[in-house]
Amino acid sequence: MSSPRTGSIGVPHAVRRAPVRAGVRGTVVAAVAAAVRTPELTIGALGVVVAAAFSWVPSLWYDEAATVTSAQRSWPQLWAELHTVDAVHGLYYALMHAWFWLVGYTPFTLRLPSALAVGVAAGLVVALGRRLGGRRLGITAGIVFLLLPRVQWAGTEGRPYATITTLSVCLTLVGMTALRRTRTGSATGWWTAYGVLAVVAVVFNVYLALAVVAHAVALAWTLLAERHALRTATVTRAGRTPGPVLVSSRVLVRWTVAAGAAAVVVAPFVLVVSSQAKQVGWIKDISRDTFGQVFSTAWFGASDPYAAVIWALMAAGVGVAHVRVRQRVPSVRALFRAQTVRVALPLVVVPTAALLVATALGERLYSPKYATLSLPFVAVLVALALTTIRPKALLAAAVAVLVVLSVPTAVTVKGPEAKQASTWAHAASIISAERAARPSANEGVVFGSVYRHPSTTAEIIRVSYPDAFAGLTDLAVGTDGADEGVLWNTNGDLATTIPSRLGDIDTVWYVGGTSRTIRPEVKAVLEEQGFEAVQNWQTGKVIMTEFVRS
């Protein structure tokens, strides 16, 4: 047995490093490097900034005012309200109640959670795209997502639609992770997370149940595709043998258990929501307009040219993926892109198709805003088409064209009258400016009906812009909505309530809509009490009159 070989060990001299020069250029380079390394965070942060910028400019509208009035009620009052109306938004209202308790209410704080949700959704879209087809697909999908007009709208809306979008892509990512972990070992925790998240998602908005249905379609489609590939596979030197299956019997069993358990848990909630179906009675039957809503309004801001471009790109992405995967020896890239279609396409098609079929059968459920849960997957399909472009410079140019096409909508959604042509903010500013000239005046207000909402009084404008109406006595209110468990106050008999509350009030404001106006009746009652109309204003569909005691 020989002795071990010995020798010397060389110790290298200390390496002299050039000093790092701090400066603007170095900072920019470091920032770019960080952005490239973490595209989810970068695109997510960009989404928050884009959505939050100028979000306070558009005037509030009816649906947002419902959020404000519900979220500012006490917990018992909110609970009573949800027993009669808007149970479908109950969890959102509860979260907004806590949010307003933390930060207070303004139009900006109302919409900020939606901007944050858009940012989170954008980051998750990047993650989804990377998981499905690689880094380029993920980054492109995230950018396209932020450019979609309906995403820009949802990010400035004080309603749950941005969060619905976030939950749909999050639920899909968790489901994909559970599926892949099942192939390599135990994934009980992930399937449990999928079931719990499905419960939270459906309670947050019942339409998210359609995402779970779309997942079932995606699983079935993948199973059939894998079985077809197995039957037709030929093993040759140039051939490719099918890899481990994605959808096994174990996957199907675990998905069924998770989805079934979630369905059992949320069933009572769904029944409560169904009992309040009258609140969507405003939804119309299927008509010629419906097809226009599906084509351009639901995802593309009612811009037909933009919609045509995006639909063409989605079709191209699906078509190219289908053609390439059917080649005799498809590449790994082609296989991944085909699986991307199997995941994304059902989540684009199934929710809209289900709502349209239900509406056609008499259960009027389809509205373009309810299709927001599909937005992440629209972006993924568009990115599939764009990422077939080579070289990278051409891909960047194509994305730049989409940016240019999205600019008009991005500007429109931040306009003062972007929300159903609402001018409530302007009306409130008029009253605020007029009252500022006499801060010590003793004043009252009578609220008339609201345009397009005859059962709601213009007190909804005071809910939205309370500072303009601070200190005004409501001379006509008969019942309080919070006490009655409904959304809005209602007026009493004008001939008795107004005179009994006038006291030493010397100025009365009338605020109402241009339709079904009660201004003539109010004017007659006030004239009997010695008042006369001195000024009139109209902004959009809101009319205002100032009455002064003569």
N, C-alpha and C positions, 0 to 999 in steps of 0.2 A: 504494500500500500504506500503510494508516494505521498510525500508531504505536500501540503497546499502551496500553491504558487503565491509568492509575495511580490510586492512591488510598491512603487510610490503612487500617491494620488495627487494629481495636479489640482491646485486650488486656483480658480480664475481670479484675475484682478477685478476689482470693483469696476463695474461698467459706468462710465461717465455719461450721464444723460443731459441732453440739451435742455436748458431751462424752458419751461412752458410760458409762452408769452400770453398774458391775459390781454384781452381786447375785444372789440366788437366782433371782429372776424372770428376769433376763437369761440366766443359765446354763441354766435350764429351757427357755426359748424357743430358745436356740442348740442345745440337745440335740435338741429336737423337730425343728427345721429340718434338722439333720444326719441324723436318722433318716429323715425324709421323702425327702431327697435320695438316700440310699443304702439303700433297703429291703432289698437283698440282704444287706448287712453287718448291718443291724439285726436282721432276722429270723433270720439265721444265728447271730448272737451270742445271741439269745434262745433259740434251739434248743439251743446248747451248755449254757447255764445251766440250762434246764429239764431236760435229759437228765442232766446231771452231778449235780444236787442230790439228795442222799440215795441216790445210786447204790450206796453202800457198805453200805446197810442189808440188802437181800435176801441171804439165804444163797446161797452158790454151789451149783451142781447139777452133774450128771454132765458135760454138754457143756462147761461152763466149766472144770471140773477138767481135762478133756482139753487145753484150751488151755494151762492153767498148766503141766501136766507136760511137754507137748511143747515149749513155748517156753523152758523152763528147762533143757533138755538141751543138750549141746554140739552144735556143728555136725555132726560125724560121727554122733553118736547120732540127731540129728533126721533126717539124710539116710537112715540105716538104717531108721528108723521109717517114713518115707514110702514105702519100697519094699514095705511090708507093709500099711499102713493109713493112712487120712486123707491120701492124696496130694491129694485135692480141696481140702484146707485148707493145703497146704504153704506157699504164699506168705504166707498170713496168719500161720502159725506163725513163719515166718522174720522177718516184720516185728515180731511180738510179742517174739521173742527179742531183737531189737535194742532194742526199747522197754524191756523189763525190764532190759537191760544199762545203759540210761541212767537209769532212774528207780526200779528195784527193783520187787518185786512186793508188792502189797496188793490186796484186792478193789476198791478205788477205782482204782488205776492199771490194773488189768485192764480195767475198764469205761470208763475215760476216753477211749481212742481211739474207742469207739463213740459216745460223746457228741459228740466233735469231728466225727465223720463225719456225725452227724445235723445238726449245725450247717451243715456244708458243703453237705449235700444240701438243706437248707431254703433256703439262699441260691441254689443252682442252680435249685430249683423256682421261686423268684421270677423269676430270669432267664429260665427257660423260658416261664413264663406271660407275661412282658412281651414276649418275642420273638413269641409266638403271637398274643396278643390285647390287649396293652397293659398299662399300669401297674396298673390296678385288678385285672385278672385275675391278674397276677403276685403282687401283695401278698396277695390273698385266697387264692390257691393255696398260698402259703408258710405262711400261718396255719393253713389247713385241714390241711396236711401235718403240722405239729407237733401237731395235735389228734388225729390218727389213733392209736388204741390200739396198733397194731402198731409204729408209729414210736416211741412212748414205750417199748414193750418192747425194741425193738432198741437204743435208746440206753442201756439199762442192762444189756446182755447182752455178756459177754466172748466173743463169737463174731463172725464176719465179716458178719452180716446188715445192719448199718447201713452198712458200707462197700459192700456189694453194691448197696444202694439208691443210694448216692452215684454209683457207677460207672454204673449204668443211666441216670440222668438226665444225667450228664456225657457219656456216649457219644452220647446223643440230641442234646444241644446241639451237639456237635462235628459230628455228621452233618448237622444242619440248617444249620450255618454252611457246611460244604462244599457242600451243595446250593445255597444261595443265592449263594455266591461263584462257582459254576460258571455261573450265569446272567449274571454281569457280567464274567467273565474267567477267568484261570487259577486253579484251586483245588487244584493238585497237592499243595501242602503240607498243606492241610486234609484231603484224602482219605488222605494218608499218615498223618496224625495219627489219623484214624478207624480205619484198619487196625491201627496200633500199639496204640491204646487198646483195640480189640476183643481183641487178643491178651492184653494185660495183664488185661482184665476176665475173660476165660474162664479164664486160668490162676489168677486169684484165686478164681473160683468158676465151675465149668463150666456152671451153669444160666444164666449171663449170655449164653451163646450164644443163648438164647431171645429176648433183647432184639434181637439182630441179625436174627433171623427175623422179629420183629415189625416191625422197620424195613423189611424187604422187603415185608411186607403193607401198611404205610403208603404206601410208594412206589407199589405196584401200585394201591392204592385211589385215590391222588391222580391217577395217570395216567389211570385210567378216568373219574374225575370231570371232569378237564380236557377229555378228549376228548368227553365227553357235553355239557359246556358249549359247546364249539366247534361241535358239530353242531346244537345247539338255539338258538344265539345268533341274535338278530334285531337288525339295526341300524336303529333308528328314533331320532327325536328324544328319546324317553323311554327308549330302550333303553341297554344297556351292552355294549360289545364286550369279549370276554375279553382280559385282559392277557397279558403274557409267561408262558409255562408254567413251572411249578416243576420238573416232572419231564420232562426232555427225554431224547433218546436218549443224549446225552453224559453226563447224570447217571446213567442206568442202567448205562452201560458202566463209569463210574468207581466206582460203588458195587459193582458185581459184581467188579471187579478188587480193590478194597480188601478186601471181605468174603471173596472167594475166597482171596486171599493169606493173610489171617488164619486161615482154616480150614486151609490147608495147614500153617501153622506150628504150630497148636495140636493137630493131629491126633494126634501121638504122645502128648501129654499126655492127651488124651481117652481114648485106648486104655488108658493106665495106670489112669486113674480107673475106666474100665469094668471092668477086671480086678479091682477091689476092690469091686464092687457088693454083695458079701455084707454089707458093713458097714451097708447100709441095709435089711437083712433084717427089721428091726423095723417097716417101713412095711406097713400093712395093705392088703388088696385094697379095691376100690371097694365101699362099702356105704351104708346109709342115713346113717350118721354122716358120710360124706364130704361129702354135700350141706350138712350143717350146718357143716362146716369151711369150705367154700367161701363160704357165706352170711355167717357171722359170725366165725369164728375167724381166718381168714387175715389179714384187715386190721382187724377191729373188736373184737378182744379177747374174743370169745365173748359179746358183749353183743347180744342179739337186737334190743332196741329201737333201740340206736345203729345197728346194721347196717341195719335197716329204713329209718331216716331217710337214711343215706348212699346206700343203693342207690336210693331214691326220687329223691334229688337228682342222682345220676349219670344216671339215666334221663331226668330232666327236662332236664338240661343237653344231653344228646345229642338229645333230641326237639325242643327249642326251636331248636337250631342247625340241625337238618334241615329244620324247617318254614320257617324264615326264609330259608335259602339257596335254597329252591325257589320263592320268590316271583318274579313276572315280572321285576322289576328289583331283585335283592337289593342291599342296601347293602354298602359296603366292610366294615363291621363284621360283617355276616352272613357274608361270604366268609371273613374271618379266623377266625370262630368255627367255621365248617364245617371249615376246614383244621385247627383245633385238635383237633376230634373225630377226624379222619383220622390224626393223629399219636398222640394219647393212647389212643384206644380199643383199637387193636391191642396196645399195650403192657400194657393191663389184661387183655385177653381171651386173647391168644395163649399167654403162658407157662403160665397155669393150665390152659387147654384142652389144651396139648401134654402136660403132666404127667399130667392125668387120662386122656387117651387112652392114653399109654404104660402107665399103671397098669392100665387096663382090659384091655390086651393082654397083661398078665402081667409087665411090667417095672415093679415097684412103685417109683414115683418121687415120687408126690405126697405132700407134707406141707405143712401151712399155712405153716410158717416159710420154705419155699422160694419163696413168692409175694411176698416182701418187695420184690423188684425192681420190682414194679408200683406200689408205694405213691405215688411222685411223680405218677403219671398218674391214679391215683384222685383225688388232691387237685386236679389240674387239671380233671377232669370235674366234680367237685363245685363248684369255683369258677366254672365256666361257668354253672351254674344260679344260684348266689348272685349273680353280677354282673348278672343280668337284673333284679334287684330295684332299684327306684328309689323314693325318693331314697336318698342315701348313709346317712341315719340308719336307714332300714329295713335296709339291707345290714349295717350295724354291729350292729343288733339281732339279725339272723339269725346272724351270726358269734358273737355273745354266747351265743345259745341253744346252739350247738355247743360252746362252751367249757364251759357248764354240764353238757351231756351227757357231756363227756369227763372231768369231774372224778373220778367214781367209779373209772374205769379208771386214771387218772393216780395216784390214791392207792394202788390195789391193786398196781400194778407196782412200787411202792417199799416194799411191806410186807416184813416179815422172812421170810415163807414164800412169796414171790411166785413163786419158781422151782420149779415142780412140787412144791410143798409141802415143799421141802427145809428141814431143821432142822439142817444141819451146823454152822452158826455157833453155834447154841445148845449143841449137843453139845460143840463145842470150848471154849466158854466155861465149861461145867461142869467139864471136865477141867482147864482152866487155873486155875479158882478153887480146886479141891481140891488141886492140886499146889502152889499158892502158899503153902499153910499149912505145907509141909515142903520148902522149896527144895533142901535137901541130900540128899533121899532118892534112893536108887539104884533106879530103876524101869524096868520093861519094858512092852511092849504086844503084844497079839495082835489082829490085824485079822481079823474075820469077813467074810462076804459083805455086799453092799450090796443094799438092797431094789430090786427090778426089774432088777438087774444081777448075776446070780448068779456070773458069771465074774470079777467085779471085787471086790477086797477093799476094806474100809473104810479102807485106806491112802490112798484117794482123799480122805478127810477131812483127813488130815495134809497132803497136797499142797495142799489149799485153805487150811488154817489151820495153817501150820507152827509158829508160835510156841507154840501150846498143847501141842505134842508134842515140843518141843525137848529133846534129851537122853534121850529114851526109846529103849530098845533093842528093835528088832523081833525078837521071839523066834520067829516062825513063818515068815518070808519064806524061800522056797526059790529062786526065780529073780527076777532083776532085769529089769524091763520094758525099761529103757534098753539093757541089754546084749543083750537078745533081739530088739530092734527092734520091740517091741509097746508098747501104751500102759501096761499096769499090771503090777505085781509079782504073783506067785502064791505061795501058801503051799506049804511042803514037808510032810513027814509030821509031824504034831503030836507024836506020841508020842516022836519022836527029836529033832526040832529044838528044842522048848521046853526039855526037861531039859538039853540040851547047852549052852544059852546062858544059863541062869539065873545061874550063878556066885553072887555075893553079892547078887543082886537080892532085895529084900524086899517090893516092891510090883509087882503086875502088873495092867495095865488090859486089859480086853477091850472092843473096840468093834466092833459089827457091826449088821446089819440084822435086822428082825423076821421075815424069811422065810429059809428054808434056813440057819438059824443053826447055828453050830458051837460055841456056848457050852457045851452039855452035855459035849462031848468035851474042850474046853479045861478045863472045871472038873474033870473026872476026872483029867486029866494033872497039873494043878496040885495037886490034893488029894494025889496020890501023892508030890508033892515037899514036902508040908507047908504048903500054902497053904489059906486058906479065904476064901470070899466074904463081904465085910463090908458092901458097899453096892451097890445097883442103881439105875439111872436109865433112863428112857425119854423121849425127846423125838421126837415124830413117829414115823418108822419106824426110828429109831436107838436101839439098846439098849447100855448100858454097865454093866460090873461091875468093881468094885475087889476084887482078891484081895490079901491080906496074909499074909506068912509067919507062922505061928502059933508 
